[in-house]
Amino acid sequence: MNEIIRQHHISFKNAFAGLKWALLTQPNFRVHFFLSVVAIGIGIYVQLAIWEWVVIVLTIFWGLAAEMINTALESITDLVTQEWRQEAKIAKDVAAGMMLTVAIGAVIVAALILLPKILIKV
């Protein structure tokens, strides 16, 4: 049992190290994190309903996770080859396209939930 707990402790330690690395070294992750904090602040201000919080929080985690997947795929691609290759370009472009799709979705979700409430408050 102690070995299982130790392994989980190491896994959590490594996961938090990955989060810290993304936050400290990845400008796009910091932008998404900052905008997430802004969305939470606005949500508190406009007093979102519980279902709206669920959607906002899931969207935030979805966006942050997608940014980390994008970064991981880019890093793996760079590990495999540093030279320009069509396959590497496709991998990086598709990962970036995934992130763009998620970001557009997040903006739409925020607009649909937050914008009407902000307009009512003003």
GIHU-V610709 format. One record per backbone hydrogen bond with DSSP energy under -1.0 kcal/mol. NH is the residue of the N-H (numbers start at 0). CO is the residue of the C=O. If there is no record, write none. Layout:
NH|CO  NH|CO
//
This chain:
4|0  5|1  6|2  7|3  8|4  9|5  10|6  11|7  12|8  13|9  14|10  15|11  16|12  17|13  18|14  19|15  20|16  21|17  22|18  23|19  24|20  25|21  29|25  30|26  31|27  32|28  33|29  34|30  35|31  36|32  37|33  38|34  39|35  40|36  41|37  42|38  43|39  44|40  45|41  47|42  52|48  53|49  54|50  55|51  56|52  57|53  58|54  59|55  60|56  61|57  62|58  63|59  64|60  65|61  66|62  67|63  68|64  69|65  70|66  71|67  72|68  73|69  74|70  75|71  76|72  77|73  78|74  79|75  80|76  88|84  89|85  90|86  91|87  92|88  93|89  94|90  95|91  96|92  97|93  98|94  99|95  100|96  101|97  102|98  103|99  104|100  105|101  106|102  107|103  108|104  109|105  110|106  111|107  112|108  113|109  117|113  118|114  119|115  120|116  121|117
//
